[in-house]
Amino acid sequence: MSVQSGESRHRVVVIGSGFGGLFSTQALKNADVDVTLIGRTTHHLFQPLLYQVATGILSVGDIAPATRMVLRKQKNARVLLGEVETIDLENKTVTSNLLERRTVTPFDSLIVAAGAGQSYFGNDHFAEFAPGMKTIDDALELRGRILGAFEQAELSDDPDERTRLLTFVVVGAGPTGVELAGQIAELSRRTLRDAFRHIDSTEARVVLLDGAPDVLPVYGGKLSRKTRQTLERLGVQIQLNAMVTDVDADGLTVKEKDGTERRIESQCKVWSAGVAASPLGKQLAEQSGAEIDRAGRVEVLPDLTLPGYPNVFVIGDMMSLDKLPGLAQVAMQGGKYAAKQVIASVEGQDPAQRPPFRYFDKGSMATISRFSAVAKVGKLEITGFLGWIAWLFVHLLYLVGFSSKVSTLLSWAQAFFSTGRNQMAATEQQVFARIALERVRAAEAEQPQPQPQREVG
Ligand SMILES: Cc1cc2nc3c(=O)[nH]c(=O)nc-3n(C[C@H](O)[C@H](O)[C@H](O)COP(=O)(O)OP(=O)(O)OC[C@H]3O[C@@H](n4cnc5c(N)ncnc54)[C@H](O)[C@@H]3O)c2cc1C
């Protein structure tokens, strides 16, 4: 085990290299502090565009720049790769693990931005057959599953099997589900048209399922209606008030509002229905007495800290405050706010004098297909092409790094103005590695632990 002790300056540890972690670290650039960012991935991930990696529009590099490279000119920041396992609030240390190498990092101030993972609402076994979409690995696995289903259908002479292979089911009609269903439909109707000889890719069935009574339920009204119409024009079948009760390799079982159950035969299923905050939240709650909500988010004080720990901030998807949504802007603004409070404390301000965190709602948006998006900014509702232009501008603005912006713009030009997509490669490893790794880990966990060596002499 190594102990990473900082220099004599105030030590800030940031957990997570997502929106909250990166923005708080960057906001500390000119502060008289030493920042250590600990992340379990080597990259910062722009999650809102993951579905475009999954559907062959963007490359991994476009949306996931290496955190170390993003921060290379920020002299007061260093990046440690590792999964944080333990946070000790009393002793002010964070313990992380990289391939059995444990590192203890002491802190004076801590900003926890470990985000959220997929939730299967207690049915974690669904994950084997219906992966979620939270990481680069998820997006690449999904790309392989989607394209692989078309490839297998091309080889099949059995009409029932072909129908199952060409049925794609997206569970969850929030922004991610809507965007993904729209893109799978465009992939099959535009990009893959004429690419196969035995099957007609345009006949693929894309189903978008949700237990709620509408798509994009947080928007409601005109925006939900417009989204439904556009998806249906693309050929997406929308099935609402439908709860998924079982998932297996060949399909899923759906329960209707009236209690009847039916089955959908489908090889390629995607889960975008729920989130669960990082388990680090539970540790923080147990040590500080803070409450956690049903999604595992920590109920923070108005200054985003834990009760009794004015030096420990919990931000972004991990925090629960004033019913703020799990959006990139909430995490970015929370990160900047936390950094500002750390700087004020270092300069001698009493934490009791802190102003509360105020979220400035810049709106939210979702693309449905090329040239069509819905956006809500305050009371303003924008749909169609105008919404799409707004979506394009905002996403380019927040992509990290100039070269990412340029390469993304070029990929979009190709995908939106021609039928081509540049990122259509998929490998067997991308599809099977997750399950294989899980099986290896489960087998290892069942192995008897080695007995401690007895000392001789
Ligand atoms: C598919 C998808 C689409 C989305 N679309 C939109 C959108 O269009 N607009 C929008 O505003 N929001 C969108 N969101 C939500 C938005 O991405 C999140 O709200 C935002 O990323 C939250 O930021 P965060 O910093 O809290 O967490 P994240 O960005 O998730 O970052 C968490 C970081 O912590 C790291 N981490 C986790 N656990 C550990 C650990 N134990 N040790 C070390 N590191 C750890 C992770 O690797 C990651 O780097 C989308 C999310 C997804 C998944």
Ligand as a Chemical Component Dictionary entry (heavy atoms), coordinates in Angstrom:
data_LIG
# 
_chem_comp.id                   LIG 
_chem_comp.type                 NON-POLYMER 
_chem_comp.pdbx_formal_charge   0 
_chem_comp.three_letter_code    LIG 
# 
loop_
_chem_comp_atom.comp_id 
_chem_comp_atom.atom_id 
_chem_comp_atom.alt_atom_id 
_chem_comp_atom.type_symbol 
_chem_comp_atom.charge 
_chem_comp_atom.model_Cartn_x 
_chem_comp_atom.model_Cartn_y 
_chem_comp_atom.model_Cartn_z 
_chem_comp_atom.pdbx_ordinal 
LIG C1  C1  C 0 -26.548 7.798  -21.762 1  
LIG C2  C2  C 0 -26.674 9.092  -20.995 2  
LIG C3  C3  C 0 -27.166 10.230 -21.633 3  
LIG C4  C4  C 0 -27.282 11.426 -20.941 4  
LIG N1  N1  N 0 -27.734 12.534 -21.594 5  
LIG C5  C5  C 0 -27.763 13.715 -20.951 6  
LIG C6  C6  C 0 -28.148 14.913 -21.635 7  
LIG O1  O1  O 0 -28.494 14.876 -22.808 8  
LIG N2  N2  N 0 -28.103 16.087 -20.951 9  
LIG C7  C7  C 0 -27.709 16.149 -19.642 10 
LIG O2  O2  O 0 -27.654 17.237 -19.073 11 
LIG N3  N3  N 0 -27.370 15.042 -18.966 12 
LIG C8  C8  C 0 -27.386 13.836 -19.584 13 
LIG N4  N4  N 0 -27.005 12.711 -18.911 14 
LIG C9  C9  C 0 -26.724 12.813 -17.471 15 
LIG C10 C10 C 0 -25.314 13.371 -17.226 16 
LIG O3  O3  O 0 -24.389 12.688 -18.029 17 
LIG C11 C11 C 0 -25.013 13.216 -15.742 18 
LIG O4  O4  O 0 -25.965 13.940 -15.019 19 
LIG C12 C12 C 0 -23.617 13.706 -15.422 20 
LIG O5  O5  O 0 -22.663 12.933 -16.093 21 
LIG C13 C13 C 0 -23.372 13.655 -13.917 22 
LIG O6  O6  O 0 -22.070 14.055 -13.653 23 
LIG P1  P1  P 0 -21.293 13.441 -12.413 24 
LIG O7  O7  O 0 -19.957 14.108 -12.388 25 
LIG O8  O8  O 0 -22.128 13.492 -11.215 26 
LIG O9  O9  O 0 -21.140 11.903 -12.766 27 
LIG P2  P2  P 0 -20.419 11.230 -13.999 28 
LIG O10 O10 O 0 -20.288 12.153 -15.138 29 
LIG O11 O11 O 0 -21.124 9.937  -14.201 30 
LIG O12 O12 O 0 -18.968 10.942 -13.457 31 
LIG C14 C14 C 0 -18.717 10.039 -12.433 32 
LIG C15 C15 C 0 -17.251 9.705  -12.461 33 
LIG O13 O13 O 0 -16.889 9.012  -11.300 34 
LIG C16 C16 C 0 -16.117 7.881  -11.637 35 
LIG N5  N5  N 0 -16.280 6.923  -10.549 36 
LIG C17 C17 C 0 -17.396 6.281  -10.172 37 
LIG N6  N6  N 0 -17.163 5.516  -9.089  38 
LIG C18 C18 C 0 -15.869 5.689  -8.789  39 
LIG C19 C19 C 0 -15.012 5.151  -7.777  40 
LIG N7  N7  N 0 -15.475 4.302  -6.851  41 
LIG N8  N8  N 0 -13.724 5.519  -7.768  42 
LIG C20 C20 C 0 -13.238 6.387  -8.693  43 
LIG N9  N9  N 0 -13.990 6.927  -9.667  44 
LIG C21 C21 C 0 -15.295 6.581  -9.706  45 
LIG C22 C22 C 0 -16.674 7.457  -12.967 46 
LIG O14 O14 O 0 -15.785 6.623  -13.665 47 
LIG C23 C23 C 0 -16.876 8.809  -13.623 48 
LIG O15 O15 O 0 -15.677 9.279  -14.163 49 
LIG C24 C24 C 0 -26.892 11.490 -19.580 50 
LIG C25 C25 C 0 -26.416 10.340 -18.948 51 
LIG C26 C26 C 0 -26.294 9.154  -19.641 52 
LIG C27 C27 C 0 -25.771 7.926  -18.956 53 
# 
loop_
_chem_comp_bond.comp_id 
_chem_comp_bond.atom_id_1 
_chem_comp_bond.atom_id_2 
_chem_comp_bond.value_order 
_chem_comp_bond.pdbx_ordinal 
LIG C1  C2  SING 1  
LIG C2  C3  SING 2  
LIG C2  C26 DOUB 3  
LIG C3  C4  DOUB 4  
LIG C4  N1  SING 5  
LIG C4  C24 SING 6  
LIG N1  C5  DOUB 7  
LIG C5  C6  SING 8  
LIG C5  C8  SING 9  
LIG C6  O1  DOUB 10 
LIG C6  N2  SING 11 
LIG N2  C7  SING 12 
LIG C7  O2  DOUB 13 
LIG C7  N3  SING 14 
LIG N3  C8  DOUB 15 
LIG C8  N4  SING 16 
LIG N4  C9  SING 17 
LIG N4  C24 SING 18 
LIG C9  C10 SING 19 
LIG C10 O3  SING 20 
LIG C10 C11 SING 21 
LIG C11 O4  SING 22 
LIG C11 C12 SING 23 
LIG C12 O5  SING 24 
LIG C12 C13 SING 25 
LIG C13 O6  SING 26 
LIG O6  P1  SING 27 
LIG P1  O7  DOUB 28 
LIG P1  O8  SING 29 
LIG P1  O9  SING 30 
LIG O9  P2  SING 31 
LIG P2  O10 DOUB 32 
LIG P2  O11 SING 33 
LIG P2  O12 SING 34 
LIG O12 C14 SING 35 
LIG C14 C15 SING 36 
LIG C15 O13 SING 37 
LIG C15 C23 SING 38 
LIG O13 C16 SING 39 
LIG C16 N5  SING 40 
LIG C16 C22 SING 41 
LIG N5  C17 SING 42 
LIG N5  C21 SING 43 
LIG C17 N6  DOUB 44 
LIG N6  C18 SING 45 
LIG C18 C19 SING 46 
LIG C18 C21 DOUB 47 
LIG C19 N7  SING 48 
LIG C19 N8  DOUB 49 
LIG N8  C20 SING 50 
LIG C20 N9  DOUB 51 
LIG N9  C21 SING 52 
LIG C22 O14 SING 53 
LIG C22 C23 SING 54 
LIG C23 O15 SING 55 
LIG C24 C25 DOUB 56 
LIG C25 C26 SING 57 
LIG C26 C27 SING 58 
# 
